[in-house]
Amino acid sequence: MDDFPHFVIGHHDSKRPLPVTSQTVQNAHAANYDMLTSPITSPHFQSRVLTLLSTYLSQAASSAEDITKTKNASPVAIPPLTPADTPLTPDDSISQIIGISSSWIDLTSPDPIVADISRQVLNLELAYAAFCGITYLLIPGPNLRGHGTSDSAIAQYGRAIMDALSQAPYVQIYIWQSILDHSEEQVKEMGDLSAFARQQFLENEDLDQQSRLDLFGTWEAWDIIRSICKYHARLGVALSMPKLLPPVAVQSRWYSEPVRLLTLDNKIFAKNAKGYPVLSRAHQAMISRFMRLRTPPWFLLCDVGSVPSSNSTDHDGLATNTFPTIAEAAQNPQLKDPTPQLSYMRNLQTKQPILTPLDKFGAGYQDYLQAPLQPLTVNLESITYEVFEKDPIKYAWYERAIARALHDWIEQGKPTSNPDGRVVVAVVGAGRGPLVTRALKASEDVSVEIDMWALEKNPNAFVLLQRHNETIWNNRVKLVKSDMRTWRGPIRAANNQPTSRVYNTEQDDSDDQDTQQKDDRTNSSTPAETGTFTGSPSLDSTYLLATSQPTNTPATPYKIDILISELLGSFADNELSPECLDGVQHLMNPVHGISIPASYTAHLTPIAAPKLYADITHGMTSTTPNAAEIPYVVMLNAIDYLSTTAGAGGTSDSTSSDVPSGANKPQSPSSVPSPPSYAQAHTQQRQQQGNNVDDANHPSSSETPQPIIGTTWSFQHPNPLLPSCSSSSSTSNPSQPPPPSSSTDPLPPISNAHNARHSTLTFPIPHRGTCHGLAGYFETVLYKGVELSTNPATMDAKSEGMISWFPIYFPLKVPLTVPDHSELRVTMWRKTDDRRVWYEWIVDVFISVGVGAGAGAKAPAAAGGKKRARRVRVGGSELHSSEKDACLM
Ligand SMILES: C[S@@+](CC[C@H](N)C(=O)[O-])C[C@H]1O[C@@H](n2cnc3c(N)ncnc32)[C@H](O)[C@@H]1O
């Protein structure tokens, strides 16, 4: 992969001399274009169709009857194409050509005859283009006439496209439309079929609506079309960029869609001081942003002048290979460069932010759905640990947290659980040992001696832990191979006499310390201290008895002062960290024990994710019937946040930024996560703003919509609701802590019900859209003031650059339409039956009607009046449940 994203740039000339020959294609390549467009049919064909239509209409003019309803849906049949009707020939250059279907048709015409003839034209053109071997076909978007989608003919358009997709199974069809619906943008040309629509069919047209600007109008039309076409994989968008770009909220919506082409008309280029065509910084920023997509769009330069021929003289009479005089060049910059817009775009390519190695690495994971890890039930491979270990932030933050905890332990004069005065530290779920290394380092950094234990259940990773102990850790670590929930905890060898440490004792003097250190070295060389443990009470005891010096004193169990784990999933608790840590909590120092992490929270926000929806629907449900009810780990890329703070400036009153109950105010925009690494890693949508964004056309950061992320629930460790215990006896249920030492009677078995959760969040939706699912994130407090976050609202502030986790995605089986100024209510459960854990989710949509409606999530009461807007449920999903893919405890 190159350091810069590569720009694929084509040339479109709406008045191109026909046909497009191999020579034209060669000229285009010589000029540094990648491809060319060609119309499928010629003006001859257009005039033939117009003649047929006008003849029919003149005969039918006297009748107001719509004969398509009663007699014949296709009263005018267009005969097949003739050689004069088309400039295309299937030759070698065809693969370099993007076909353009006729823009003079009107598939959405209210006049059924005009609409029907338009469909026939499209079908003829498509069939011939497919026959010739055209791979990409641009079809002009629906004629919205400033009506948005209120015009029912949009369904006709969608239906025609669906037919087109099935008719040409190898052609990629791109709907060519403007980024927003503005009637003034739509210019009628001579010979457009729309002009032939008869008056009786135009009567319902709402003239008041005709000049309106609808920011989400073309997006909504596209949404309907692709829904009719069932999110077809060969259907995309060619988006024309207007001179004045819409607000970032609108751009963000398109960012989530399959925009395969960005078309740039000559009109949108401004002239710089030297007279060269340039794009505004807003356009540059939008282009940069779209180039971060996993499938970046191509570009089409439209009506920027003809393609220079290698020996032509078509530039103001001068041969292009003739170097102009300085005076000529100064007067007309075109003379110096026959393709200045193309040169500008090529130059812009080199100005794109350089892809970092992480960008390159993460590229393969963008929008790639993966089943979450189940490290509790599945043993991870070394490569998976290796990817974890590349995280530049996570381990550094753990080390910081451990150092602070050790420092505080001593500072606060807490007694240690090991009578020798060393703070007892255990890493549970140690993997290949990176947290052990960090704990040892932290201990050295703050000069607090530790009694280091490391536990891992994965037998393969355990081999490496043993090797590290010999080669890196100098046998300072006591290793335990066990499930943490059945571990009986640290034990001291029978001959290992307790001694006091320099900390927290009154006999603190340097002589004592020296002695103790010497003792330590001696002790650490005993088999019990350097050996490994199975975690099984019986096996460990046997081992100790067999290897310890003969003594009458039994081995002594003791508690863990600082328990370190990293069992978090993309949604915090989805890899069953709560259940695992519950099972080991009874081994912690009951008064002073510290867990790193101390707590974690799970977060949600509704998103539009058409690609993920299409991938699940088309790619997975055939093999996995419940594919739409599985939470996936995915590096989100082509998505749009539906619940945002103000953003689409210029859209009347649609700026509600109310934060719903349970939703935290975002602190950073849909900004940029460092791209990621592996299955668990997270990133957030990178929003490229360009370098020096300062001109008036650029959306300021204040109008950049920021996602509203809700907090679903939290977990705390040690869990104060579990009975504390100083006994190390194990329990029959692994997640069940043993009874407190004070108790002589065993406690009744504790279920896992305390780890069930439930949350309802309501999100304001400022702009209409389609919800395909929920994006999930987490935050964790490792130790006071040291936090990790994948939540887009806080990740930069808390752990910028962390790459270990991708977000989680909870899909919806059926996309949910959400209107402007609506509310989306998410109800979510963490369920458990004491053997398994799974999630359930349901989404409802509300609007406010009546007085005060339309102001967003919390419509105020009318001034002085008692009436309030009424919330009305207008849609909702079914209940989704991942029970069939539940995590085993
Ligand atoms: C996410 S990995 C983290 C590994 C390592 N601490 C690191 O940061 O690279 C979680 C580790 O916990 C282990 N693990 C998960 N549940 C466990 C359990 N109940 N008992 C022991 N180990 C467990 C897994 O085998 C895995 O090695």
PDBQT file of the ligand as one rigid body, heavy atoms in Angstrom, charges set to zero:
ROOT
HETATM    1  C1  LIG A 901      -7.505 -10.381  26.899  1.00  0.00    +0.000 C 
HETATM    2  S1  LIG A 901      -6.315 -11.542  27.309  1.00  0.00    +0.000 S 
HETATM    3  C2  LIG A 901      -5.107 -10.546  28.132  1.00  0.00    +0.000 C 
HETATM    4  C3  LIG A 901      -3.784 -11.230  28.240  1.00  0.00    +0.000 C 
HETATM    5  C4  LIG A 901      -2.702 -10.358  28.838  1.00  0.00    +0.000 C 
HETATM    6  N1  LIG A 901      -3.009  -9.977  30.193  1.00  0.00    +0.000 N 
HETATM    7  C5  LIG A 901      -2.408  -9.155  27.974  1.00  0.00    +0.000 C 
HETATM    8  O1  LIG A 901      -2.745  -8.053  28.384  1.00  0.00    +0.000 OA
HETATM    9  O2  LIG A 901      -1.857  -9.306  26.906  1.00  0.00    +0.000 OA
HETATM   10  C6  LIG A 901      -7.117 -12.348  28.632  1.00  0.00    +0.000 C 
HETATM   11  C7  LIG A 901      -6.367 -13.535  29.163  1.00  0.00    +0.000 C 
HETATM   12  O3  LIG A 901      -7.089 -14.027  30.267  1.00  0.00    +0.000 OA
HETATM   13  C8  LIG A 901      -7.126 -15.441  30.212  1.00  0.00    +0.000 C 
HETATM   14  N2  LIG A 901      -8.327 -15.830  30.949  1.00  0.00    +0.000 N 
HETATM   15  C9  LIG A 901      -9.590 -15.505  30.643  1.00  0.00    +0.000 A 
HETATM   16  N3  LIG A 901     -10.418 -16.014  31.554  1.00  0.00    +0.000 NA
HETATM   17  C10 LIG A 901      -9.657 -16.665  32.442  1.00  0.00    +0.000 A 
HETATM   18  C11 LIG A 901      -9.948 -17.388  33.617  1.00  0.00    +0.000 A 
HETATM   19  N4  LIG A 901     -11.191 -17.566  34.047  1.00  0.00    +0.000 N 
HETATM   20  N5  LIG A 901      -8.946 -17.896  34.305  1.00  0.00    +0.000 NA
HETATM   21  C12 LIG A 901      -7.664 -17.735  33.877  1.00  0.00    +0.000 A 
HETATM   22  N6  LIG A 901      -7.326 -17.072  32.769  1.00  0.00    +0.000 NA
HETATM   23  C13 LIG A 901      -8.318 -16.537  32.065  1.00  0.00    +0.000 A 
HETATM   24  C14 LIG A 901      -7.150 -15.782  28.740  1.00  0.00    +0.000 C 
HETATM   25  O4  LIG A 901      -6.655 -17.069  28.490  1.00  0.00    +0.000 OA
HETATM   26  C15 LIG A 901      -6.231 -14.698  28.201  1.00  0.00    +0.000 C 
HETATM   27  O5  LIG A 901      -4.911 -15.137  28.228  1.00  0.00    +0.000 OA
ENDROOT
TORSDOF 0
